[in-house]
Amino acid sequence: MSDPEGGADSAPPWNEPDRKEAAMGMMDKLKGAISKNPDKARKGSRKGAEAADKKTGGKYSEQVQSGSDKIDDELRRRGEGPRGQ
């Protein structure tokens, strides 16, 4: 039985399948935006990577670069060509 005061016995306020469905819907929207604007996606990924690298003092450079590279790989897979400079 759930505790009406929100104690340890209360159920979480969200339903896990609904949360996953919402996340997948957001990913689909993001993929669509990337497809429609590949140059902006590349530019945004580079700027985001630079900002993250600067903010972390380069501590996570490899991971940041890996994320940016994955966006480039996905765009190439979709036929959007190589990364522009």
N, C-alpha and C positions, 0 to 999 in steps of 0.2 A: 504494500500500500504506500502511495506517495505521501510525503509530508507536505501539507499545505503551506508551511512556513519556508519551504525551499531548503530544507535540511539535507543531510546525507542520503536519506532514502528517496528523495525526489528524482523523477526522471529528467533527462536532459531536455532543454527547451526546444530542441530541434530534432527532426526525424532524420536519421543517417541516410536513407535512400534519397530523400528529397535534397539533402545537402550535396550528395554526389551528382545528382541530376542537374542541379543548378551550376555546379562547377563544370560539368561537361558542356552545358549550354554556353557558358562564358568562354570556354576553350574554342567552341565552334565559331563564336563571334570573332574571337581573336584571330583564328585561322583565316576567316573570311576577310578581315581587315588587312592582314598581311598579304593575302593573294591580290587584293585590289590595289595595294600600295607598296609593292616590293621595295622600291627605292627609299620610301619613308621608313619602312621597317628596318632596312639595313642602317640607315642614318640614325634612327632612334636606338637601335641596338648598340651601335658604336658609341653614341653619346652616353647611353646608360652604363655601358661597360667602363668608359672613361671616368664617369662620375663615381661609380662604385669603387673602382680601383683607387681613385684619389681619396675618397672618404675612408677607405680601410687602410690607407697608407701602403697599398700594394700587397698587403698580407694575403689576399685571396686572388691574386692576379691570374693564376692558372685556371681557377674555377670560373672567374669572370670571363676570361677569354674563351673558355670552353662553351659557355652559354651563348656568347656572341657567334661563335663558329657554328653552333647547332642551328641557329637561325639562318645563317648563310647556307649551310648544307640543305636545309629544308627548302629554301628558295631555289637552289640549284636543282634539287629533286623535282621541283614543280616546273622546271624549265625557265626560270627567271634569270639565268646566266650567272656569271661570277660576280663576286663582291666588287662594287665600285669604290674608288678611292676618293 
